[in-house]
Amino acid sequence: MKFEVLKRGHLKRNIVIGVLVIATISAIVLQFTRAKYKTAESLPLYNATVNYTPYDFKMTAMYQENDTGEYESIDTVPSGGYKLNEDDSYCEVNSTKDENITIDYKDGSITFGNVTKKGTKCYIYFDFIASYLILANNTINEEHPDFSKTAQANCTGISNCETTNGLFLETTTKGTTYYFRGAVNNNWIYFGGFYWRIIRINEDGSIRILYNGTNTSQTGNQNRVGSSYFGDLSTGVSFVYINEDNSETDSIIKGVLDEWYSNNLDKYTEYIDGNAGFCGDRTLYSGISSSLTYYSSYGRLALSNKNPNLECQNESDLYTLNNSNHGNKKLQYPIGFITADEIAYAGGVYNYENTSYYLYSGNSYWSLSPSYYESGWPYVFEVDSSGKISDGYVWGSGGIRPVINLCADITISSGTGTQTDPYVIAT
């Protein structure tokens, strides 16, 4: 009996000690757990199946835009081609949005910041980057067109013509670019209150677009923002002329473009790429005499085997917004013109009419490319009223169709790119 009583005493004491120990450990664990919630700053989630639940953090749903504009459920973080929809993505605790939580998506991983409460749930939406959606909506042609022939809808009865219409790719030293060619009707885009035609997707994913006006009419004066001389004898064929003292003189046409941009697009600058630039290639061609100077573009498009080039031959002729280390590279506004080489890629040929490709408007308009210089008379390439590549005297009046480059990470809110259902850029 004494042994039993003694044993009960030990048991009672052990139970009391055990309860105290458990209580102490529980308190420590609780405080440590609370401390973890309070100090949590970011939870990275990489390109993997979503089963990551630190601190009882719950990623309950991710949605990815498909090529019809609808959202579909996914279980992996997209590795590229998408942009986080910041307006629709959110986190909540107990069915209440937590506005303090930050969500960041970059390089195929997503990171959450300021997660401090147990049971946090997040709903993430990814939108197509515009260039990826455009590519998804097209069949990519990898063949190399015959640039000595115009690209038209129908070649019946037309010489020097082929029906190479669609989206093509070209590889340059900077990467792959995709360009529209011929009689296409799925390169329409609406941005900044105006309709535009997509010329190409640049190597860096930015999108080069050509002004079309306030409606989708393909011909007429409404395709232009006006007309102007390109320059005068002091600036010659230069978009920006560099004087002997390295000072800059803007051409007449650049001043007109800058004013139009300031009045119409300045508030959309965050969507417009300033680094893609515009090439006013002034590299000389080999056929030079004392009275006649051919520029490289003229040699490629008018004299040789019709072999255009989308790369700027001389970096000092590349006009961009943010670089000024090569004199005339500096732009006040990120706006310019189409180049003669881009016209050729689109289906235009020097001195051959083309009234069915997407660059035809029934009116002439300037390019940015110098053509030739003869006895003090400078000429710049243009698309003339019949759709052919031609030469315009700089002191003659020509049409103005601005070109801009949209940023690579913009998104399309609606549209399929057709004339009746153009892509609409989310702003």
SEFI-371999 format. One record per residue (C-alpha): residue number from 1; x, y, z negated; residue in three letters. Coordinates in steps of 0.02 Angstrom, whole numbers, plus 50000, padded with zeros to 5 digits. Example, Ala and Ser with C-alpha at 12.3 -4.5 7.8 and 13.67 -1.06 7.14 Angstrom:
<atoms>
<atom 1 <50615 49775 49610> "ala">
<atom 2 <50684 49947 49643> "ser">
</atoms>
This chain:
<atoms>
<atom 1 <50000 50000 50000> "met">
<atom 2 <50138 50122 49961> "lys">
<atom 3 <50220 50079 50124> "phe">
<atom 4 <50059 50114 50217> "glu">
<atom 5 <50032 50279 50127> "val">
<atom 6 <50211 50329 50161> "leu">
<atom 7 <50189 50283 50342> "lys">
<atom 8 <50032 50387 50356> "arg">
<atom 9 <50126 50534 50282> "gly">
<atom 10 <50264 50519 50410> "his">
<atom 11 <50136 50501 50548> "leu">
<atom 12 <50043 50656 50492> "lys">
<atom 13 <50205 50754 50482> "arg">
<atom 14 <50260 50693 50654> "asn">
<atom 15 <50092 50740 50728> "ile">
<atom 16 <50104 50915 50657> "val">
<atom 17 <50281 50934 50722> "ile">
<atom 18 <50230 50866 50893> "gly">
<atom 19 <50085 50988 50906> "val">
<atom 20 <50199 51133 50861> "leu">
<atom 21 <50328 51079 50989> "val">
<atom 22 <50197 51061 51127> "ile">
<atom 23 <50122 51229 51084> "ala">
<atom 24 <50293 51311 51089> "thr">
<atom 25 <50338 51231 51257> "ile">
<atom 26 <50168 51279 51329> "ser">
<atom 27 <50193 51459 51275> "ala">
<atom 28 <50364 51464 51354> "ile">
<atom 29 <50300 51386 51516> "val">
<atom 30 <50154 51507 51522> "leu">
<atom 31 <50267 51658 51496> "gln">
<atom 32 <50389 51593 51626> "phe">
<atom 33 <50248 51562 51749> "thr">
<atom 34 <50177 51736 51720> "arg">
<atom 35 <50350 51808 51744> "ala">
<atom 36 <50365 51718 51910> "lys">
<atom 37 <50202 51792 51971> "tyr">
<atom 38 <50252 51965 51914> "lys">
<atom 39 <50422 51964 51997> "thr">
<atom 40 <50377 51877 52160> "ala">
<atom 41 <50421 51993 52303> "glu">
<atom 42 <50415 51893 52464> "ser">
<atom 43 <50366 51720 52522> "leu">
<atom 44 <50442 51674 52690> "pro">
<atom 45 <50348 51549 52797> "leu">
<atom 46 <50444 51486 52947> "tyr">
<atom 47 <50394 51405 53109> "asn">
<atom 48 <50329 51243 53035> "ala">
<atom 49 <50170 51157 52983> "thr">
<atom 50 <50078 51261 52854> "val">
<atom 51 <50092 51165 52691> "asn">
<atom 52 <50193 51292 52593> "tyr">
<atom 53 <50111 51339 52428> "thr">
<atom 54 <50232 51424 52306> "pro">
<atom 55 <50150 51495 52150> "tyr">
<atom 56 <49985 51420 52205> "asp">
<atom 57 <49992 51535 52357> "phe">
<atom 58 <49871 51470 52488> "lys">
<atom 59 <49884 51505 52673> "met">
<atom 60 <49710 51447 52715> "thr">
<atom 61 <49698 51493 52898> "ala">
<atom 62 <49797 51554 53049> "met">
<atom 63 <49720 51600 53215> "tyr">
<atom 64 <49800 51626 53384> "gln">
<atom 65 <49726 51718 53533> "glu">
<atom 66 <49704 51610 53687> "asn">
<atom 67 <49702 51665 53869> "asp">
<atom 68 <49513 51698 53862> "thr">
<atom 69 <49533 51824 53721> "gly">
<atom 70 <49457 51708 53590> "glu">
<atom 71 <49544 51653 53429> "tyr">
<atom 72 <49580 51471 53395> "glu">
<atom 73 <49643 51390 53235> "ser">
<atom 74 <49828 51340 53229> "ile">
<atom 75 <49938 51257 53099> "asp">
<atom 76 <50109 51322 53153> "thr">
<atom 77 <50179 51496 53161> "val">
<atom 78 <50203 51550 53344> "pro">
<atom 79 <50387 51557 53392> "ser">
<atom 80 <50364 51695 53521> "gly">
<atom 81 <50246 51780 53641> "gly">
<atom 82 <50131 51844 53504> "tyr">
<atom 83 <50110 51995 53392> "lys">
<atom 84 <50034 52002 53219> "leu">
<atom 85 <49860 52077 53223> "asn">
<atom 86 <49883 52195 53076> "glu">
<atom 87 <49703 52255 53078> "asp">
<atom 88 <49624 52083 53062> "asp">
<atom 89 <49753 51993 52954> "ser">
<atom 90 <49729 52005 52766> "tyr">
<atom 91 <49754 51921 52597> "cys">
<atom 92 <49628 51904 52457> "glu">
<atom 93 <49613 51850 52276> "val">
<atom 94 <49444 51787 52213> "asn">
<atom 95 <49363 51844 52377> "ser">
<atom 96 <49429 52022 52356> "thr">
<atom 97 <49557 52093 52476> "lys">
<atom 98 <49725 52132 52398> "asp">
<atom 99 <49784 52289 52489> "glu">
<atom 100 <49955 52282 52405> "asn">
<atom 101 <50011 52124 52493> "ile">
<atom 102 <50118 52154 52647> "thr">
<atom 103 <50127 52037 52796> "ile">
<atom 104 <50274 52038 52916> "asp">
<atom 105 <50297 51932 53073> "tyr">
<atom 106 <50466 51929 53160> "lys">
<atom 107 <50572 51804 53256> "asp">
<atom 108 <50452 51660 53232> "gly">
<atom 109 <50432 51679 53043> "ser">
<atom 110 <50306 51765 52933> "ile">
<atom 111 <50342 51844 52764> "thr">
<atom 112 <50221 51899 52628> "phe">
<atom 113 <50270 52034 52505> "gly">
<atom 114 <50200 52086 52335> "asn">
<atom 115 <50111 51921 52301> "val">
<atom 116 <50082 51930 52112> "thr">
<atom 117 <49921 51836 52078> "lys">
<atom 118 <49880 51652 52070> "lys">
<atom 119 <49760 51588 52200> "gly">
<atom 120 <49807 51714 52336> "thr">
<atom 121 <49736 51664 52504> "lys">
<atom 122 <49784 51739 52672> "cys">
<atom 123 <49704 51740 52844> "tyr">
<atom 124 <49825 51777 52985> "ile">
<atom 125 <49784 51824 53166> "tyr">
<atom 126 <49908 51826 53310> "phe">
<atom 127 <49877 51918 53474> "asp">
<atom 128 <49957 51885 53642> "phe">
<atom 129 <50093 52008 53687> "ile">
<atom 130 <50033 52090 53847> "ala">
<atom 131 <50169 52022 53961> "ser">
<atom 132 <50137 51842 53905> "tyr">
<atom 133 <49951 51858 53938> "leu">
<atom 134 <49985 51928 54112> "ile">
<atom 135 <50101 51783 54149> "leu">
<atom 136 <49974 51658 54080> "ala">
<atom 137 <49842 51726 54198> "asn">
<atom 138 <49951 51702 54352> "asn">
<atom 139 <50037 51566 54450> "thr">
<atom 140 <50221 51614 54462> "ile">
<atom 141 <50296 51603 54636> "asn">
<atom 142 <50480 51559 54633> "glu">
<atom 143 <50510 51570 54820> "glu">
<atom 144 <50612 51714 54891> "his">
<atom 145 <50504 51816 55011> "pro">
<atom 146 <50564 51879 55180> "asp">
<atom 147 <50586 52063 55139> "phe">
<atom 148 <50600 52107 55323> "ser">
<atom 149 <50414 52070 55339> "lys">
<atom 150 <50269 52165 55261> "thr">
<atom 151 <50163 52070 55134> "ala">
<atom 152 <49980 52086 55184> "gln">
<atom 153 <49813 52002 55156> "ala">
<atom 154 <49797 51940 55336> "asn">
<atom 155 <49930 51941 55471> "cys">
<atom 156 <49815 51907 55620> "thr">
<atom 157 <49869 52023 55760> "gly">
<atom 158 <50003 52103 55651> "ile">
<atom 159 <50187 52080 55692> "ser">
<atom 160 <50324 52070 55563> "asn">
<atom 161 <50202 52013 55429> "cys">
<atom 162 <50178 51872 55304> "glu">
<atom 163 <50045 51832 55175> "thr">
<atom 164 <50158 51820 55024> "thr">
<atom 165 <50038 51886 54893> "asn">
<atom 166 <50044 51859 54705> "gly">
<atom 167 <50164 51865 54559> "leu">
<atom 168 <50345 51822 54597> "phe">
<atom 169 <50501 51808 54491> "leu">
<atom 170 <50675 51875 54520> "glu">
<atom 171 <50831 51843 54418> "thr">
<atom 172 <50950 51986 54384> "thr">
<atom 173 <51103 52004 54274> "thr">
<atom 174 <50987 52068 54137> "lys">
<atom 175 <50868 51919 54144> "gly">
<atom 176 <50707 51873 54234> "thr">
<atom 177 <50585 52001 54301> "thr">
<atom 178 <50412 51964 54371> "tyr">
<atom 179 <50343 52074 54511> "tyr">
<atom 180 <50176 52088 54601> "phe">
<atom 181 <50183 52078 54790> "arg">
<atom 182 <50060 52102 54931> "gly">
<atom 183 <49871 52116 54928> "ala">
<atom 184 <49843 52075 54745> "val">
<atom 185 <49690 52123 54644> "asn">
<atom 186 <49738 52063 54470> "asn">
<atom 187 <49868 52192 54420> "asn">
<atom 188 <49748 52326 54358> "trp">
<atom 189 <49775 52401 54186> "ile">
<atom 190 <49689 52537 54085> "tyr">
<atom 191 <49796 52643 53970> "phe">
<atom 192 <49792 52819 53899> "gly">
<atom 193 <49628 52864 53986> "gly">
<atom 194 <49691 52815 54159> "phe">
<atom 195 <49695 52665 54274> "tyr">
<atom 196 <49863 52597 54331> "trp">
<atom 197 <49936 52458 54439> "arg">
<atom 198 <50066 52341 54366> "ile">
<atom 199 <50225 52346 54469> "ile">
<atom 200 <50322 52218 54370> "arg">
<atom 201 <50366 52147 54200> "ile">
<atom 202 <50544 52205 54165> "asn">
<atom 203 <50682 52091 54103> "glu">
<atom 204 <50655 52149 53923> "asp">
<atom 205 <50467 52115 53928> "gly">
<atom 206 <50414 52296 53950> "ser">
<atom 207 <50285 52327 54086> "ile">
<atom 208 <50312 52450 54228> "arg">
<atom 209 <50149 52528 54289> "ile">
<atom 210 <50100 52650 54428> "leu">
<atom 211 <49968 52786 54406> "tyr">
<atom 212 <49803 52757 54497> "asn">
<atom 213 <49690 52892 54424> "gly">
<atom 214 <49531 52902 54324> "thr">
<atom 215 <49444 52764 54423> "asn">
<atom 216 <49490 52605 54517> "thr">
<atom 217 <49471 52675 54693> "ser">
<atom 218 <49620 52614 54794> "gln">
<atom 219 <49631 52760 54914> "thr">
<atom 220 <49616 52949 54911> "gly">
<atom 221 <49688 53098 54822> "asn">
<atom 222 <49628 53034 54652> "gln">
<atom 223 <49773 52910 54655> "asn">
<atom 224 <49892 53056 54630> "arg">
<atom 225 <49913 53189 54495> "val">
<atom 226 <49948 53317 54631> "gly">
<atom 227 <50085 53356 54755> "ser">
<atom 228 <50249 53451 54748> "ser">
<atom 229 <50418 53477 54826> "tyr">
<atom 230 <50544 53349 54763> "phe">
<atom 231 <50683 53477 54744> "gly">
<atom 232 <50780 53608 54837> "asp">
<atom 233 <50953 53622 54914> "leu">
<atom 234 <51033 53655 54744> "ser">
<atom 235 <50981 53487 54671> "thr">
<atom 236 <50977 53390 54834> "gly">
<atom 237 <50917 53212 54809> "val">
<atom 238 <50945 53209 54620> "ser">
<atom 239 <50807 53189 54494> "phe">
<atom 240 <50924 53279 54375> "val">
<atom 241 <51071 53370 54453> "tyr">
<atom 242 <51237 53377 54360> "ile">
<atom 243 <51328 53540 54387> "asn">
<atom 244 <51517 53559 54397> "glu">
<atom 245 <51520 53613 54214> "asp">
<atom 246 <51422 53455 54167> "asn">
<atom 247 <51265 53555 54132> "ser">
<atom 248 <51101 53484 54196> "glu">
<atom 249 <50975 53556 54318> "thr">
<atom 250 <50806 53470 54332> "asp">
<atom 251 <50732 53441 54503> "ser">
<atom 252 <50566 53525 54538> "ile">
<atom 253 <50476 53358 54534> "ile">
<atom 254 <50545 53312 54363> "lys">
<atom 255 <50475 53472 54290> "gly">
<atom 256 <50303 53430 54361> "val">
<atom 257 <50309 53254 54290> "leu">
<atom 258 <50365 53314 54119> "asp">
<atom 259 <50222 53439 54109> "glu">
<atom 260 <50094 53307 54159> "trp">
<atom 261 <50162 53186 54029> "tyr">
<atom 262 <50159 53320 53893> "ser">
<atom 263 <49978 53362 53933> "asn">
<atom 264 <49913 53184 53952> "asn">
<atom 265 <50022 53049 53873> "leu">
<atom 266 <50122 53129 53733> "asp">
<atom 267 <50005 53060 53600> "lys">
<atom 268 <50032 52883 53666> "tyr">
<atom 269 <50223 52889 53658> "thr">
<atom 270 <50233 52747 53530> "glu">
<atom 271 <50165 52630 53663> "tyr">
<atom 272 <50284 52688 53801> "ile">
<atom 273 <50459 52617 53817> "asp">
<atom 274 <50596 52747 53831> "gly">
<atom 275 <50740 52628 53867> "asn">
<atom 276 <50682 52530 54020> "ala">
<atom 277 <50721 52684 54124> "gly">
<atom 278 <50713 52732 54307> "phe">
<atom 279 <50850 52711 54436> "cys">
<atom 280 <50890 52855 54552> "gly">
<atom 281 <51026 52757 54640> "asp">
<atom 282 <51147 52880 54721> "arg">
<atom 283 <51280 52751 54765> "thr">
<atom 284 <51347 52786 54940> "leu">
<atom 285 <51330 52666 55086> "tyr">
<atom 286 <51473 52633 55206> "ser">
<atom 287 <51403 52730 55355> "gly">
<atom 288 <51468 52902 55307> "ile">
<atom 289 <51522 53043 55422> "ser">
<atom 290 <51552 53228 55395> "ser">
<atom 291 <51371 53268 55436> "ser">
<atom 292 <51278 53110 55382> "leu">
<atom 293 <51278 53023 55213> "thr">
<atom 294 <51182 52863 55186> "tyr">
<atom 295 <51139 52808 55011> "tyr">
<atom 296 <51142 52628 54955> "ser">
<atom 297 <50953 52610 54956> "ser">
<atom 298 <50949 52666 55138> "tyr">
<atom 299 <51080 52536 55182> "gly">
<atom 300 <50982 52396 55096> "arg">
<atom 301 <50811 52442 55164> "leu">
<atom 302 <50836 52529 55331> "ala">
<atom 303 <51004 52479 55405> "leu">
<atom 304 <51045 52305 55344> "ser">
<atom 305 <50951 52140 55332> "asn">
<atom 306 <50814 52212 55221> "lys">
<atom 307 <50885 52149 55058> "asn">
<atom 308 <50819 52254 54912> "pro">
<atom 309 <50895 52249 54739> "asn">
<atom 310 <50808 52282 54573> "leu">
<atom 311 <50969 52322 54481> "glu">
<atom 312 <51037 52497 54468> "cys">
<atom 313 <51205 52499 54557> "gln">
<atom 314 <51278 52633 54446> "asn">
<atom 315 <51231 52655 54264> "glu">
<atom 316 <51254 52842 54280> "ser">
<atom 317 <51102 52843 54396> "asp">
<atom 318 <50990 52758 54267> "leu">
<atom 319 <50878 52887 54184> "tyr">
<atom 320 <50821 52838 54008> "thr">
<atom 321 <50749 52929 53859> "leu">
<atom 322 <50876 52893 53725> "asn">
<atom 323 <51045 52891 53812> "asn">
<atom 324 <51145 53043 53864> "ser">
<atom 325 <51322 52978 53873> "asn">
<atom 326 <51323 52975 54063> "his">
<atom 327 <51258 53148 54103> "gly">
<atom 328 <51098 53125 54201> "asn">
<atom 329 <51040 52974 54100> "lys">
<atom 330 <50946 53088 53981> "lys">
<atom 331 <50757 53111 53999> "leu">
<atom 332 <50647 53227 53900> "gln">
<atom 333 <50496 53114 53929> "tyr">
<atom 334 <50493 52929 53977> "pro">
<atom 335 <50414 52954 54148> "ile">
<atom 336 <50477 52935 54327> "gly">
<atom 337 <50435 52861 54497> "phe">
<atom 338 <50438 52691 54581> "ile">
<atom 339 <50601 52651 54670> "thr">
<atom 340 <50616 52612 54856> "ala">
<atom 341 <50678 52437 54812> "asp">
<atom 342 <50522 52406 54707> "glu">
<atom 343 <50416 52461 54855> "ile">
<atom 344 <50505 52330 54961> "ala">
<atom 345 <50477 52196 54829> "tyr">
<atom 346 <50292 52245 54828> "ala">
<atom 347 <50279 52214 55015> "gly">
<atom 348 <50330 52377 55100> "gly">
<atom 349 <50454 52382 55244> "val">
<atom 350 <50546 52530 55317> "tyr">
<atom 351 <50451 52600 55468> "asn">
<atom 352 <50318 52460 55467> "tyr">
<atom 353 <50139 52503 55422> "glu">
<atom 354 <50050 52408 55284> "asn">
<atom 355 <49873 52458 55238> "thr">
<atom 356 <49827 52306 55134> "ser">
<atom 357 <49958 52291 54998> "tyr">
<atom 358 <49922 52366 54828> "tyr">
<atom 359 <50038 52517 54850> "leu">
<atom 360 <49940 52583 54999> "tyr">
<atom 361 <49835 52736 54954> "ser">
<atom 362 <49807 52826 55120> "gly">
<atom 363 <49919 52968 55060> "asn">
<atom 364 <50107 52988 55049> "ser">
<atom 365 <50195 52993 54881> "tyr">
<atom 366 <50374 53006 54819> "trp">
<atom 367 <50492 52870 54761> "ser">
<atom 368 <50644 52906 54652> "leu">
<atom 369 <50770 52837 54778> "ser">
<atom 370 <50883 52948 54884> "pro">
<atom 371 <50881 52903 55069> "ser">
<atom 372 <51009 53004 55165> "tyr">
<atom 373 <51086 53176 55179> "tyr">
<atom 374 <51113 53254 55350> "glu">
<atom 375 <51191 53425 55385> "ser">
<atom 376 <51128 53497 55222> "gly">
<atom 377 <50955 53417 55239> "trp">
<atom 378 <50923 53293 55096> "pro">
<atom 379 <50791 53156 55108> "tyr">
<atom 380 <50709 53044 54978> "val">
<atom 381 <50614 52882 55011> "phe">
<atom 382 <50425 52887 55002> "glu">
<atom 383 <50273 52779 55037> "val">
<atom 384 <50191 52869 55182> "asp">
<atom 385 <50006 52881 55226> "ser">
<atom 386 <50013 52719 55328> "ser">
<atom 387 <50093 52620 55186> "gly">
<atom 388 <50266 52605 55261> "lys">
<atom 389 <50429 52652 55178> "ile">
<atom 390 <50483 52817 55254> "ser">
<atom 391 <50592 52969 55219> "asp">
<atom 392 <50530 53133 55150> "gly">
<atom 393 <50624 53297 55158> "tyr">
<atom 394 <50646 53359 54979> "val">
<atom 395 <50583 53533 55023> "trp">
<atom 396 <50422 53460 55093> "gly">
<atom 397 <50268 53428 54987> "ser">
<atom 398 <50239 53248 54934> "gly">
<atom 399 <50117 53157 54822> "gly">
<atom 400 <50149 53122 54638> "ile">
<atom 401 <50108 52950 54567> "arg">
<atom 402 <50190 52937 54396> "pro">
<atom 403 <50270 52776 54333> "val">
<atom 404 <50294 52730 54150> "ile">
<atom 405 <50352 52576 54056> "asn">
<atom 406 <50240 52505 53920> "leu">
<atom 407 <50325 52432 53767> "cys">
<atom 408 <50355 52244 53763> "ala">
<atom 409 <50255 52217 53602> "asp">
<atom 410 <50093 52301 53654> "ile">
<atom 411 <49934 52196 53655> "thr">
<atom 412 <49788 52183 53774> "ile">
<atom 413 <49619 52202 53690> "ser">
<atom 414 <49514 52144 53839> "ser">
<atom 415 <49511 52116 54025> "gly">
<atom 416 <49576 51995 54155> "thr">
<atom 417 <49673 52117 54264> "gly">
<atom 418 <49549 52130 54407> "thr">
<atom 419 <49482 52291 54483> "gln">
<atom 420 <49314 52266 54396> "thr">
<atom 421 <49389 52199 54234> "asp">
<atom 422 <49560 52280 54209> "pro">
<atom 423 <49674 52241 54063> "tyr">
<atom 424 <49641 52364 53923> "val">
<atom 425 <49789 52408 53812> "ile">
<atom 426 <49749 52414 53627> "ala">
<atom 427 <49795 52586 53558> "thr">
</atoms>
